Amino acid sequence: MLLFLWIETSNEYFNFDWVTFLGTGYWFFWSIFILSLAGILTAYSSLLLLVGFLLIWEGIELYLHLCHKILILLVILLCVILMFIICKFWKERWLVAGIFAPYVHLVSITVMVILFWPVAFYVARLEREVRMRRYRMTHSEKKRLKKCNVITRLRGLQVAVGLPFLLILLSLYLMPLGIYSPCIQEKENLGPKPTIFGHRGAPMLGPENTMMSFEKAVEHGAHGLETDTRLSYDHVPFLMHDFDLRRTTNIWEVQPEYAFKNPAFFNWDFLSTLNAGKWFVKPELRPFYNMKPLSDAYTERARNQSIPTLADLLTLAEKERKFVIFDLHGPPPKHPLRHTFVRQVVSVIFASKIKQHLIFWLPTHDRQYVRSVAPGFHIINVDYKKLFPNGLRDYKAANIHINVYTVNEPWLFSLAWCSRINSVTTDNIGLLSQLNHPHFFMTPKFYMFMWLLADIISVLFIVVIFCFHWRRETKKEKLFETSSTLEWTSSKLSQ
C-alpha cells in the first residue's frame, strides 16, 4: 500500500509542500518527511510480522509489548488516512493502476508463491494431525465421537486456510483478462513523443518565472514556455505564481511589512527592484529535493535574477520560435484593471509582434473578446488527474489539441506518451527531454508470453513446495506410527 501511495503521489510533492508553505509560512519537504516516516513504520511492521511468523513456526507463543501494539495501530491509522486522502481528492484517478497493472500482476503472483510456503506447511501439518488422531482412534474406541468432532474442526481449518488462497491465486491467474494498460499496444500504434512545455521555465535548473529559467528551458529543447501572469497596479503584466512575494523574492529584506500583500497592488517600479533568485540558491529553500547542484557560474547568475515582465518572455519566445502558454491571474478587488485586465494583456501581446499561433490562451474571462481580436490563439490545457482515465476519450473524439499539466515523473510522461497526448507541461524538463521511449511499454504478444510464463513457473513452484511439505509430514507420520507400534508391542510383551 505504501509503495502504491508513494508512486501515485510522487508527481505532487511540490504542490503538497507549496500548500503547506501557504499555511505555515515555512518551506520544508514535508512530503518527503511524511513518506519517509511512513516507510520506516512500514519496514518496522513488516519486520515485526516476520519475527512473529518465525516464532510461531518454532512453536513459541507470541507476546507483543504495549509499544509494539501502539506502533502497529499507528501504521494502520496512517495507511487508512493516506488512502482516504487519495480516495477523497483523487477519486477515480488511480493512474498507477493503469500503467503498472501488468507488473503488479506479475509481482502479486510472485508474492503468492512465497506465501504458499507457510500455507502449504500449515495445511500439511493439519493433515498429519488428522491422520495421527485417526490412528489413535483405533486404539481407543470409547473416544470415537469426541475425536471425530476434533477431526471435523481440523478439516475445517484446512479448508479455511487453503481455499481462500487458491481462489486468490486463481483470480490472479485470470487477472490479465480484465487488465487495460495504455502502454500495452503494438509498436506501430505508438504515437509520437509529446512535446514539452517548461513549467515556469525550468524550475529545477533556475529560479522559477525568471529569464534564466526560461532560457534553460529553451536550451533543453522546450517546445513552449509556461508561466503565470499578474498585472501591477500601474498596468504592467509581470510573471509571478504565488499570491504574495514571500517565497520567491527578497521582500522580507526590503519591506517585510508588505510580505503578505498581493503583488498586484505594487507598482512595477518597485517590483522590478526585487531580487527573484537568491532564494533559489539557499539549500533550505530549494523547491525540489532532487535538484542537481548548480555550478558557481550558474549560482551567481541565479542570485542576480529579477522579476521579468510578460513582454520580456514574449520577446524570447518570438526570437526562439517557442510557444507561450500562461495562467492569467485576475486582479483583486479595487485594482484599476479589475474588469479589463484581459484586454490589457492582449494589447501587450500584440505590441510584442509575436505570431498569434504561438500563443496558447488559457483564461476563460472575456474569452469572446479574445476570439474576436485574436483568432489565432489556441489550446486546451488539462490537469492530468482530471484527464485520466475518463476524460481523454472525449477530447480525442473532438480532435482537440491536448496539453496536460503538470507532468514531472517519467512513469506519468510514459502514460501520456502511450495515450497519444500532444504535449505536457513539466518542471522536470532536464529528465523528460532525454526519454526516447516510454517506460513500461510492451506489445500484447510479449505481455501474453510473460503472463503464461509466470503462471506456469508459479504452478511448478507451488507443486514442488506442496510436495516437499507433504512428504516431510508423511515421514513424521510414519515415524509416529512406527514408534507407537513399538510401544504397543513392548507393552504386550511385558504383560
WOHU-V625477 format. One record per residue. N is the residue number from 0. PHI is phi in whole degrees, -180 to 180 (999 if undefined). PSI is psi in whole degrees, -180 to 180 (none if undefined). Layout:
BEGIN
n = (N/N)
phi = (PHI/PHI)
psi = (PSI/PSI)
END
This chain:
BEGIN
n = (0/1/2/3/4/5/6/7/8/9/10/11/12/13/14/15/16/17/18/19/20/21/22/23/24/25/26/27/28/29/30/31/32/33/34/35/36/37/38/39/40/41/42/43/44/45/46/47/48/49/50/51/52/53/54/55/56/57/58/59/60/61/62/63/64/65/66/67/68/69/70/71/72/73/74/75/76/77/78/79/80/81/82/83/84/85/86/87/88/89/90/91/92/93/94/95/96/97/98/99/100/101/102/103/104/105/106/107/108/109/110/111/112/113/114/115/116/117/118/119/120/121/122/123/124/125/126/127/128/129/130/131/132/133/134/135/136/137/138/139/140/141/142/143/144/145/146/147/148/149/150/151/152/153/154/155/156/157/158/159/160/161/162/163/164/165/166/167/168/169/170/171/172/173/174/175/176/177/178/179/180/181/182/183/184/185/186/187/188/189/190/191/192/193/194/195/196/197/198/199/200/201/202/203/204/205/206/207/208/209/210/211/212/213/214/215/216/217/218/219/220/221/222/223/224/225/226/227/228/229/230/231/232/233/234/235/236/237/238/239/240/241/242/243/244/245/246/247/248/249/250/251/252/253/254/255/256/257/258/259/260/261/262/263/264/265/266/267/268/269/270/271/272/273/274/275/276/277/278/279/280/281/282/283/284/285/286/287/288/289/290/291/292/293/294/295/296/297/298/299/300/301/302/303/304/305/306/307/308/309/310/311/312/313/314/315/316/317/318/319/320/321/322/323/324/325/326/327/328/329/330/331/332/333/334/335/336/337/338/339/340/341/342/343/344/345/346/347/348/349/350/351/352/353/354/355/356/357/358/359/360/361/362/363/364/365/366/367/368/369/370/371/372/373/374/375/376/377/378/379/380/381/382/383/384/385/386/387/388/389/390/391/392/393/394/395/396/397/398/399/400/401/402/403/404/405/406/407/408/409/410/411/412/413/414/415/416/417/418/419/420/421/422/423/424/425/426/427/428/429/430/431/432/433/434/435/436/437/438/439/440/441/442/443/444/445/446/447/448/449/450/451/452/453/454/455/456/457/458/459/460/461/462/463/464/465/466/467/468/469/470/471/472/473/474/475/476/477/478/479/480/481/482/483/484/485/486/487/488/489/490/491/492/493/494)
phi = (999/-64/-60/-61/-65/-63/-69/-63/-99/-61/-83/-116/-58/-62/-61/-64/-65/-68/-62/-64/-62/-60/-83/-107/76/-127/-89/-156/-80/-63/-61/-68/-62/-66/-69/-66/-62/-63/-65/-64/-65/-69/-63/-63/-66/-66/-64/-64/-64/-64/-63/-62/-64/-65/-66/-65/-58/-87/78/-97/-69/-96/-121/-96/-69/-58/-63/-63/-63/-65/-66/-64/-63/-64/-62/-63/-64/-62/-62/-64/-65/-64/-65/-64/-63/-60/-68/-76/-102/-123/-61/63/-128/-81/-67/-60/-59/-71/-87/-98/-53/-61/-79/-62/-62/-66/-66/-62/-63/-61/-63/-65/-64/-65/-68/-68/-60/-68/-64/-64/-60/-69/-65/-66/-66/-63/-63/-63/-64/-62/-66/-65/-67/-64/-64/-66/-60/-67/-102/-147/-66/-68/-102/-57/-62/-64/-66/-62/-64/-64/-63/-61/-66/-65/-63/-63/-65/-60/-66/-64/-87/-79/-64/-59/-61/-65/-66/-63/-63/-63/-63/-67/-62/-95/-56/-58/-65/-110/-87/-126/-132/-62/-89/-102/-161/-70/-59/-71/-90/-70/-77/-69/-62/-61/-72/-119/-104/-77/-72/59/94/-128/-69/-89/-116/-163/-59/-57/56/-122/-65/-62/-64/-69/-67/-67/-65/-63/-61/-93/81/-61/-75/-157/-124/-110/-153/-124/-118/-128/-117/-71/-67/-103/77/-99/-70/-133/-103/-163/-91/-72/-84/-149/-103/-64/-77/-113/-136/-98/-59/-63/-83/-86/-143/-60/-69/-105/-62/-98/-77/-62/-58/-68/-94/-101/-78/-65/-57/-78/-60/-69/-88/-75/-87/-117/-133/-61/-60/-68/-93/-85/-56/-76/-115/-59/-74/-128/-68/-101/-70/-82/-65/-88/-71/-61/-67/-70/-64/-66/-64/-65/-61/-101/-79/-126/-74/-88/-91/-62/-63/-61/-66/-65/-63/-64/-65/-66/-66/-93/57/-109/-75/-127/-130/-148/-88/-108/-86/-65/-64/-73/-56/74/-84/-62/-108/-54/-112/-124/-65/-63/-67/-66/-67/-61/-65/-68/-64/-63/-66/-77/68/-70/-66/-63/-69/-88/-103/-102/-92/-104/-57/-92/-69/57/-69/-63/-64/-63/-64/-75/-97/-138/-66/-83/-68/-158/166/-124/-119/-129/-66/-58/-70/-90/-84/-91/-100/-91/-80/-61/-60/-68/-67/-66/-62/-87/57/-99/-66/-114/-114/-107/-130/-98/-108/-114/-96/-57/-65/-74/-63/-65/-62/-64/-64/-65/-89/63/-72/-72/-155/-133/-105/-141/-86/-103/-67/-61/-86/-66/-67/-90/-73/-108/-156/-66/-69/67/-80/-155/-82/-57/-66/-66/-66/-64/-62/-64/-61/-66/-63/-63/-65/-64/-63/-65/-63/-62/-62/-64/-63/-63/-63/-64/-63/-62/-66/-63/-66/-65/-69/-64/-61/-63/-65/-66/-63/-65/-62/-63/-66/-66/-64/-64/-64/-66/-64/-64/-67/-67/-64/-67/-75)
psi = (-42/-42/-43/-47/-38/-45/-44/-35/-1/-25/-6/14/-47/-45/-40/-46/-36/-44/-40/-38/-41/-34/-32/-23/9/127/125/152/71/-34/-45/-39/-46/-43/-35/-42/-43/-38/-41/-45/-38/-42/-40/-48/-35/-43/-40/-39/-41/-45/-42/-40/-42/-37/-43/-37/-38/4/20/130/139/127/122/131/157/-37/-40/-42/-42/-44/-38/-41/-37/-41/-46/-43/-41/-45/-41/-44/-46/-41/-37/-42/-45/-48/-33/-46/-18/42/131/31/45/76/-38/-38/-33/-48/-29/-1/-45/-36/-34/-38/-48/-41/-39/-41/-42/-44/-41/-37/-41/-43/-21/-22/-55/-32/-48/-39/-45/-43/-43/-37/-40/-39/-42/-39/-40/-47/-38/-40/-38/-38/-41/-32/-31/-20/-1/77/-22/-26/19/-48/-46/-40/-39/-39/-40/-43/-39/-41/-38/-41/-38/-38/-39/-45/-41/-32/-46/-41/-49/-39/-46/-37/-43/-43/-42/-39/-40/-37/-34/-2/-41/-22/-24/8/134/124/126/-19/5/100/166/148/-37/-16/-9/127/176/159/132/139/160/131/132/114/108/33/-125/79/-7/-11/-13/163/130/146/36/164/-32/-43/-43/-38/-36/-36/-41/-41/-32/16/28/137/-31/174/130/143/180/132/135/166/130/172/-24/30/21/118/127/169/118/132/-48/165/-4/-177/9/-48/-39/10/177/35/-31/-31/-33/-58/80/-25/-16/14/-33/6/142/131/-25/-14/5/149/155/-31/-38/-45/-36/-17/-12/146/131/20/-18/-37/-33/-30/1/124/-36/-10/1/135/-25/133/-25/24/143/147/145/150/168/-38/-45/-32/-45/-38/-41/-36/-27/17/149/173/123/162/165/-35/-37/-45/-41/-35/-45/-43/-39/-40/-43/0/50/147/155/128/134/149/132/111/120/143/153/170/150/7/140/-23/28/-39/-5/19/-33/-44/-34/-43/-41/-40/-36/-38/-44/-40/-25/-13/14/146/140/-34/-11/-3/121/109/125/-39/140/-18/132/37/-28/-39/-43/-42/-34/-37/-20/71/-12/-12/141/148/153/126/123/134/128/-30/-25/-19/-46/140/-6/-33/-21/-41/-39/-42/-39/-39/-33/1/45/137/127/124/125/135/162/124/110/-25/141/-36/-37/-37/-39/-39/-43/-40/-50/-24/5/40/141/-45/160/153/131/150/-23/53/-29/-37/-48/-30/-18/-11/126/-6/141/140/153/16/138/154/157/-38/-41/-41/-38/-39/-46/-39/-53/-40/-44/-41/-45/-47/-41/-39/-43/-45/-43/-43/-45/-44/-44/-44/-38/-52/-40/-44/-40/-43/-33/-41/-42/-38/-42/-38/-39/-45/-41/-46/-37/-41/-42/-40/-42/-40/-46/-37/-37/-43/-37/-27/none)
END
